């Protein structure tokens, strides 16, 4: 079941979670190259790389291979961040959640609000999917977010991804 067009949206008190669009490219490029995200990204992404990723996100949404949404303010169209599931493995029924928020809106609980709305929608589109997150142990805000949403540490650490730890949300949570 794919997603496309303007018909799909989730509203919270302060946010709208909507399908990303090509017009988000410049804002997404700035978000992906925020110097405040040294724990998340160590190398800058070119506009071309971000454009390819945005096309992939839109195509994966359309084809049902992923589920990624843009975060916008309830009353404006500014891109505040992204949240989505990717790297879906049909064999193991796992997918990796990722999220990002512009620096000037961090610390307001917006990503908690977004994830609390996103996870039930994810369950409707991918029932039974085991959601995993890989997070750097120094990223305390992300660790708090995951724990509040019911993710638990597995004890696994990535050898390929700068020591990120694996957290799981079981299929019956969210």
C-alpha positions in Angstrom: 0.0 0.0 0.0 1.7 3.2 -1.2 1.3 6.8 -0.2 1.3 9.8 -2.4 -0.4 13.1 -2.9 -1.7 15.6 -0.4 -4.4 13.3 1.1 -2.2 11.7 3.7 -1.5 13.8 6.9 -1.4 13.4 10.6 -2.1 16.4 12.8 -1.0 16.9 16.4 -1.4 20.0 18.6 1.7 21.7 17.2 2.6 19.7 14.0 1.4 18.3 10.7 3.1 15.2 9.5 2.8 15.1 5.7 4.4 13.4 2.8 7.6 15.1 1.8 7.7 16.8 -1.6 10.5 17.9 -4.0 10.0 21.5 -3.0 11.5 20.5 0.4 14.9 20.0 -1.2 16.6 23.2 -0.1 15.3 23.0 3.5 16.2 19.3 3.7 19.7 20.1 2.5 20.1 22.7 5.3 18.7 20.3 7.8 21.0 17.5 6.7 24.1 19.7 6.9 23.4 21.3 10.3 26.8 21.7 12.1 24.9 20.9 15.4 24.5 17.3 14.2 28.1 16.2 14.6 26.9 13.0 16.5 24.6 12.1 13.6 26.5 13.0 10.5 30.3 13.4 10.2 30.4 14.4 6.5 28.4 17.0 4.7 25.8 15.9 2.1 25.8 17.7 -1.3 22.6 19.1 -2.7 22.8 16.3 -5.3 23.0 13.6 -2.6 20.1 15.1 -0.7 18.1 15.3 -3.9 18.7 11.6 -4.7 17.7 10.7 -1.1 14.5 12.8 -1.3 13.6 11.1 -4.6 14.1 7.7 -3.0 12.0 8.7 0.0 9.1 9.8 -2.3 9.4 6.7 -4.4 9.6 4.4 -1.4 6.4 6.0 0.0 4.7 5.6 -3.3 5.7 2.0 -3.7 5.1 1.0 -0.1 8.8 0.2 0.6 9.1 2.9 3.2 7.1 5.4 5.3 8.6 8.8 5.7 6.9 12.0 6.6 7.9 15.7 6.7 7.2 17.6 10.0 5.7 21.0 9.5 4.2 23.5 12.0 0.5 23.3 12.6 0.1 26.8 11.2 2.9 27.1 8.6 4.5 25.2 5.9 8.1 25.4 7.1 10.0 22.1 7.1 10.9 21.4 10.7 12.2 17.9 10.3 11.6 14.4 9.1 10.6 11.1 10.6 10.5 7.8 8.8 11.0 4.1 8.6 13.5 2.6 6.1 15.8 -0.4 5.5 12.7 -2.6 5.7 13.6 -6.2 5.6 10.6 -8.4 4.6 12.4 -11.5 5.7 13.0 -10.5 9.3 10.1 -8.0 9.4 12.3 -5.2 10.7 12.7 -1.6 9.7 14.9 1.2 10.9 13.4 4.4 12.2 15.1 7.7 11.6 14.3 11.2 12.6 15.7 14.7 12.5 14.6 18.1 13.7 15.9 21.6 12.9 18.2 22.9 15.7 16.2 26.0 16.6 13.2 23.8 17.5 14.9 21.2 19.6 14.2 20.9 23.3 10.5 21.6 22.8 9.2 18.0 22.8 8.3 18.2 19.1 9.9 15.0 18.2 8.2 13.2 21.1 4.9 14.6 19.7 5.8 13.5 16.2 6.9 10.0 17.1 3.8 9.4 19.3 1.6 10.2 16.3 3.9 8.5 13.8 4.2 5.0 15.4 0.4 4.2 15.3 0.3 5.2 11.7 3.3 3.1 11.0 1.6 0.1 12.6 -1.4 0.5 10.3 0.8 0.6 7.2 3.3 -2.1 8.3 1.5 -4.4 10.9 3.8 -6.6 12.9 7.0 -4.7 11.9 9.7 -4.7 14.4 11.1 -1.2 14.6 14.8 -0.7 15.3 16.8 2.5 16.0 20.6 2.9 16.0 21.7 5.8 18.2 25.1 7.1 19.3 25.4 6.7 23.1 26.3 10.4 23.5 23.1 11.5 21.9 21.2 11.8 25.2 18.1 13.6 23.6 17.6 10.7 21.2 18.1 8.1 23.9 15.4 9.9 26.0 13.0 10.0 23.0 13.4 6.3 22.3 13.0 5.2 25.9 9.9 7.3 26.3 8.4 5.7 23.2 9.1 2.2 24.5 12.3 1.3 22.8 14.7 -1.0 24.7 18.4 -1.5 24.3 19.5 -4.8 22.8 23.1 -4.6 23.9 24.3 -4.6 20.3 26.8 -2.0 19.1 27.5 -1.3 15.4 31.0 -1.8 14.3 30.3 0.0 11.0 28.4 3.0 12.3 30.7 4.8 14.7 29.6 2.8 17.8 25.8 3.3 17.6 23.7 1.1 19.9 20.7 -0.8 18.7 17.3 -0.2 20.3 14.1 -2.2 19.5 10.4 -1.4 19.7 8.5 -4.7 19.7 5.6 -5.1 17.2 2.9 -4.8 19.9 4.2 -1.3 21.1 3.5 2.0 19.5 
